Structures are given as C-alpha cells and as structure tokens.
Amino acid sequence: MKEKTSKFFKFLQKDIVLIYQMGKVGSTSIEETLEKSPLYIEHAHSLRSPMTYEMFKRFSSTRYYLPLLSRLRQKINGVVKKVIFNNKKNIKIISLVREPISRNISMFFQDIHIPIFDMAKYYNGRKDGDVSLETLKDLYFSKLNHKYGVTWFENEFEKTFGINIYDYEFDKEKGFTTISQKGIDIMVIKMEKLGILEEEIGNFLEMKNFKLSKANISGRKWYSELYIKFKEEFSPSEEYVDSIYNNLYMEHFYTEEEIKKFKEKWLKAEKI
C-alpha cells in the first residue's frame, strides 16, 4: 500500500513521459529502455474503455475475463488519469502506429486465451489441429474488431487530449513527427522505422545515447508455433484488405509504395 501511495504522489508531482498507443506496436522496447532512466513513465492503451474489451467484445468469453465491474474500475482510473494528464504543465507523449493487419494478428494472439475459450466452449475442434486452426481463423475474421487500430487516434487520443493527430503532417519517409500543442510534446513513430530512430527518440526525450531494448517477441512465447502457422496460412480476401487499408490512417502514415507492398504480402502479389 505504501509503495502504491508513493507511486501515486510521484505521478502527481513529476513530469511524465506517457507511452500512449493502441497496443502491439513495439512500445515495450521503448518502455524497457526508459525503465532504466530517471524519467517517470506511464503506459496506457486506453483511458476510456479497455483495449482488450474493445478488440474482443464480440467474443462470448470476454465477459468472463473483463466483467462489468472490472471495466468500470478501469474507466474510473482512466478518467482520473485523463484529468491529471490534461492539467500537467510538462508532459511528453510517445505514440506509435503499425501496419494494421499485422497488428490485428499480433493482438489476436496476445489474448489468444479469449478465442481459445470460445473455441473450446462452442466448437469441437480439439481432435484435429487443422480443424482448430481453421476455427481460429474463422473467429479472427468473424469476431475481432478489425477497425480498432485504424480509428484509435480519433476514438481515443483526440477524445483524451483534444488534439487531432491528422491535422499535423507526418513524415512518411523518416517515419516520425513531433507535435507541440497545449503544453504537450508528442512524438508519433511508425513502428516499421522504429529501429532506425533511436537518435530522434533520444533527442525528443532529451536523453543521450538512447538505445532500444529488444522485447515482447512473439516467437519466444508459448503460442509461437501456432502463431507462425496461422500467419503462414493466413489468406485474406482483397475485400478484407481494402476494408482495412482504405482509410485516413493508412493515407496519413504510409506511402503508396508501402501500401502496395503490404497488399502484395497479404494477397501473394499475383492476386493483385
């Protein structure tokens, strides 16, 4: 209790670096680096409704993993933090974007216990691994909220801080932009460029010799074999890909050439 109280008072008093992003965009490597620094770090996916709930709310098991009382607690906590963040004199925010289909698959497996629970309860696919994989693919397409990431800046960031990221130019080639508004310094980073932006991140945070740590690699996790097989057999329709890519998010953060390569990857080039 004493430790939590001490942390809360530091949160009130110290300047904050907020890692505020939609999830599965490579932020853990930044966080782990900053944990070794004297900076006060906060991390959030949502200050409104839990990200996992919003991504998986069409799954039957979500109500067991995230019951109403738990969601209310998180919402109240988010409201309190939102008030504090908006009244801070000095706050730096780092947010990241990622190609949305890769992000969705990664998010699906991050909380794979939710679809597995649904599969075990409502499907009989345990005798045949291929059947189970097909069922997982069916659940991915039919129940996951595929638009959460591409609408995150409007539905989450702007509603929290009153800043529309799309009002500010993003350097698609360099892969980042910085914004200063309302006493808030913001850095938005394209995950695909993260590894070459250590110097720029260090400059933004006023840290010398900033080096990213490697973290949260799905290949090291218990579901890694299933994750790899899922991606190998993943074959979305052109309609699905277009539904994810035809939006302001992709237009603002990615070049036409990048989008073309993403489409070739998912549609196996010859389908385009």
C-alpha positions as CSV (number, residue, x, y, z in Angstrom):
1,M,0.0,0.0,0.0
2,K,2.8,2.3,0.9
3,E,4.6,1.6,-2.4
4,K,1.4,2.4,-4.3
5,T,0.8,5.7,-2.4
6,S,4.4,6.7,-3.1
7,K,4.0,6.0,-6.8
8,F,0.8,8.0,-6.9
9,F,2.4,11.1,-5.4
10,K,5.3,10.8,-7.9
11,F,2.7,10.6,-10.6
12,L,1.1,13.8,-9.4
13,Q,4.4,15.7,-8.8
14,K,6.8,14.6,-11.5
15,D,7.0,15.4,-15.2
16,I,5.6,12.5,-17.1
17,V,6.6,10.5,-20.2
18,L,3.4,8.8,-21.4
19,I,3.6,5.9,-23.8
20,Y,0.1,6.1,-25.2
21,Q,-0.7,3.8,-28.0
22,M,-3.1,1.2,-29.4
23,G,-1.2,-2.0,-28.4
24,K,1.1,-4.3,-30.3
25,V,3.1,-1.5,-31.9
26,G,6.5,-2.1,-30.5
27,S,6.3,0.2,-27.5
28,T,7.7,-2.4,-25.0
29,S,11.2,-1.9,-26.3
30,I,10.9,1.9,-25.6
31,E,9.4,1.3,-22.1
32,E,12.1,-1.2,-21.1
33,T,14.8,1.3,-22.1
34,L,13.1,4.1,-20.2
35,E,12.7,2.0,-17.0
36,K,16.5,2.3,-16.6
37,S,16.2,6.1,-16.7
38,P,15.2,8.6,-14.0
39,L,12.1,9.6,-16.0
40,Y,8.7,8.9,-14.7
41,I,7.0,6.6,-17.2
42,E,3.3,5.9,-17.6
43,H,1.9,3.4,-20.1
44,A,-1.7,3.3,-21.5
45,H,-3.6,1.8,-24.4
46,S,-6.9,3.5,-23.4
47,L,-8.1,5.9,-20.9
48,R,-11.7,5.3,-21.9
49,S,-12.7,1.6,-22.4
50,P,-10.2,-1.3,-22.0
51,M,-8.4,-2.1,-25.3
52,T,-8.9,-5.8,-24.9
53,Y,-12.6,-5.4,-24.3
54,E,-12.9,-3.2,-27.4
55,M,-11.0,-5.6,-29.6
56,F,-12.7,-8.8,-28.3
57,K,-16.2,-7.6,-27.2
58,R,-17.9,-9.9,-29.8
59,F,-16.3,-13.0,-28.2
60,S,-18.5,-14.8,-25.6
61,S,-15.7,-15.3,-23.1
62,T,-14.8,-11.6,-22.9
63,R,-17.5,-11.0,-20.2
64,Y,-15.7,-13.6,-18.0
65,Y,-12.2,-12.1,-18.5
66,L,-13.4,-8.5,-18.3
67,P,-16.6,-8.4,-16.3
68,L,-18.5,-5.1,-16.0
69,L,-17.1,-4.2,-12.5
70,S,-13.5,-4.6,-13.8
71,R,-14.3,-2.4,-16.8
72,L,-15.9,0.3,-14.6
73,R,-12.8,0.3,-12.4
74,Q,-10.6,0.8,-15.4
75,K,-12.9,3.5,-16.7
76,I,-12.8,5.5,-13.4
77,N,-9.0,5.1,-13.3
78,G,-8.8,6.4,-16.8
79,V,-11.0,9.4,-16.1
80,V,-8.7,10.3,-13.1
81,K,-5.6,10.0,-15.2
82,K,-7.1,12.0,-18.0
83,V,-7.8,14.9,-15.7
84,I,-4.2,14.8,-14.3
85,F,-2.6,14.5,-17.7
86,N,-4.6,17.4,-19.1
87,N,-3.5,19.6,-16.1
88,K,0.2,18.7,-16.3
89,K,2.4,21.6,-17.3
90,N,5.1,19.3,-18.8
91,I,4.2,16.0,-20.4
92,K,5.8,14.1,-23.3
93,I,3.7,11.6,-25.2
94,I,5.1,8.9,-27.4
95,S,2.6,7.1,-29.7
96,L,3.2,4.5,-32.4
97,V,1.5,3.2,-35.5
98,R,1.8,-0.1,-37.3
99,E,0.6,-1.8,-40.4
100,P,-2.9,-2.7,-39.2
101,I,-3.3,-6.3,-40.4
102,S,0.0,-7.4,-38.7
103,R,-1.1,-5.6,-35.6
104,N,-4.5,-7.3,-35.6
105,I,-3.0,-10.7,-35.9
106,S,-0.5,-10.0,-33.1
107,M,-3.2,-8.6,-30.9
108,F,-5.4,-11.7,-31.6
109,F,-2.5,-13.9,-30.3
110,Q,-1.6,-11.7,-27.4
111,D,-5.0,-12.5,-26.0
112,I,-5.4,-15.9,-27.6
113,H,-7.0,-17.3,-24.4
114,I,-10.2,-15.5,-25.3
115,P,-10.7,-17.1,-28.8
116,I,-9.5,-20.5,-27.4
117,F,-12.1,-20.3,-24.6
118,D,-14.8,-19.6,-27.3
119,M,-13.5,-22.4,-29.4
120,A,-13.4,-24.9,-26.6
121,K,-16.9,-23.9,-25.5
122,Y,-18.7,-23.6,-28.8
123,Y,-16.7,-25.7,-31.2
124,N,-15.4,-29.3,-31.2
125,G,-12.1,-28.8,-32.9
126,R,-9.8,-30.4,-30.3
127,K,-9.3,-33.8,-32.1
128,D,-7.8,-32.3,-35.2
129,G,-5.2,-29.5,-35.1
130,D,-6.1,-28.3,-38.6
131,V,-9.7,-28.0,-37.6
132,S,-8.7,-25.9,-34.6
133,L,-6.6,-23.7,-36.8
134,E,-9.4,-23.2,-39.2
135,T,-11.7,-22.4,-36.4
136,L,-9.3,-19.8,-35.1
137,K,-9.1,-18.2,-38.5
138,D,-12.9,-18.1,-38.6
139,L,-13.1,-16.5,-35.2
140,Y,-10.4,-14.0,-36.2
141,F,-12.4,-12.8,-39.3
142,S,-15.9,-13.0,-37.8
143,K,-15.4,-11.6,-34.3
144,L,-12.3,-9.5,-33.9
145,N,-12.7,-5.7,-34.0
146,H,-10.5,-5.1,-37.1
147,K,-11.0,-1.3,-37.1
148,Y,-9.9,-0.6,-33.6
149,G,-6.3,0.3,-34.5
150,V,-7.1,2.4,-37.6
151,T,-9.6,4.5,-35.6
152,W,-7.6,4.7,-32.4
153,F,-6.4,8.3,-32.9
154,E,-10.0,9.6,-33.4
155,N,-11.7,7.5,-30.8
156,E,-9.0,7.5,-28.1
157,F,-6.2,10.1,-28.5
158,E,-8.3,13.0,-29.7
159,K,-11.1,12.4,-27.2
160,T,-8.5,12.3,-24.3
161,F,-6.3,15.3,-25.3
162,G,-8.4,17.2,-27.8
163,I,-5.6,17.0,-30.3
164,N,-6.3,15.7,-33.8
165,I,-3.1,14.0,-34.9
166,Y,-4.3,14.1,-38.5
167,D,-4.1,17.9,-38.5
168,Y,-0.3,17.6,-38.4
169,E,1.9,16.5,-41.3
170,F,3.6,13.1,-40.8
171,D,7.0,12.5,-42.5
172,K,6.3,9.1,-44.1
173,E,9.8,8.6,-45.3
174,K,11.5,9.3,-42.0
175,G,8.8,7.6,-40.1
176,F,8.0,10.1,-37.3
177,T,6.7,13.5,-36.5
178,T,6.8,15.7,-33.4
179,I,3.9,18.0,-32.3
180,S,3.7,20.6,-29.6
181,Q,0.2,21.6,-28.5
182,K,-1.5,22.6,-25.3
183,G,1.7,22.3,-23.3
184,I,2.1,18.7,-24.5
185,D,5.0,17.4,-26.6
186,I,4.0,14.5,-28.8
187,M,6.1,12.1,-30.9
188,V,4.3,9.8,-33.3
189,I,6.5,6.9,-34.6
190,K,5.9,4.4,-37.4
191,M,6.8,1.0,-35.9
192,E,8.4,-0.1,-39.2
193,K,11.0,2.6,-38.8
194,L,11.4,2.3,-35.0
195,G,14.8,0.6,-35.2
196,I,16.5,3.5,-37.0
197,L,15.0,6.3,-34.9
198,E,17.0,5.8,-31.7
199,E,18.7,9.2,-32.0
200,E,15.5,11.0,-32.8
201,I,13.7,9.4,-29.8
202,G,16.7,10.3,-27.6
203,N,16.5,13.9,-28.8
204,F,12.8,14.1,-28.1
205,L,13.3,12.8,-24.6
206,E,16.5,14.8,-24.0
207,M,18.4,11.6,-23.4
208,K,21.9,10.9,-24.6
209,N,22.9,7.5,-26.1
210,F,19.3,6.3,-26.2
211,K,19.3,2.6,-27.3
212,L,16.2,0.4,-27.7
213,S,16.0,-2.9,-25.9
214,K,14.6,-6.0,-27.7
215,A,11.3,-7.1,-26.1
216,N,8.0,-8.9,-26.5
217,I,9.0,-11.1,-29.4
218,S,6.1,-13.4,-30.2
219,G,8.4,-16.2,-31.4
220,R,9.6,-16.7,-27.8
221,K,6.0,-17.1,-26.4
222,W,4.1,-20.3,-25.7
223,Y,1.8,-19.8,-28.7
224,S,4.7,-19.1,-31.1
225,E,4.3,-22.3,-33.3
226,L,0.5,-21.7,-33.7
227,Y,1.2,-18.0,-34.4
228,I,3.7,-18.9,-37.1
229,K,1.4,-21.4,-38.7
230,F,-1.6,-19.0,-38.6
231,K,0.5,-16.4,-40.4
232,E,1.7,-18.9,-43.0
233,E,-1.8,-20.0,-43.8
234,F,-3.4,-16.5,-43.5
235,S,-5.0,-15.7,-46.8
236,P,-7.4,-12.7,-46.5
237,S,-9.7,-11.6,-49.3
238,E,-9.0,-8.5,-51.3
239,E,-12.2,-7.1,-49.9
240,Y,-10.9,-7.6,-46.4
241,V,-7.5,-6.0,-47.1
242,D,-9.2,-3.0,-48.8
243,S,-11.6,-2.6,-45.8
244,I,-8.6,-2.2,-43.5
245,Y,-6.4,-0.1,-45.9
246,N,-8.9,2.4,-47.4
247,N,-8.9,5.0,-44.6
248,L,-7.3,8.2,-43.3
249,Y,-4.9,6.2,-41.1
250,M,-3.1,4.5,-43.9
251,E,-3.2,7.6,-46.1
252,H,-1.6,9.7,-43.4
253,F,1.1,7.4,-42.1
254,Y,2.1,5.2,-45.1
255,T,3.4,5.9,-48.6
256,E,1.7,4.5,-51.7
257,E,4.7,2.2,-52.2
258,E,4.5,0.9,-48.6
259,I,0.7,0.2,-49.0
260,K,1.4,-1.6,-52.3
261,K,4.0,-3.9,-50.7
262,F,1.7,-4.6,-47.8
263,K,-1.1,-5.6,-50.2
264,E,1.3,-7.8,-52.2
265,K,2.4,-9.5,-48.9
266,W,-1.2,-10.4,-47.9
267,L,-2.6,-11.1,-51.4
268,K,0.5,-13.0,-52.5
269,A,1.3,-10.5,-55.3
270,E,-0.2,-12.5,-58.2
271,K,-3.7,-11.9,-56.9
272,I,-3.4,-8.1,-57.3
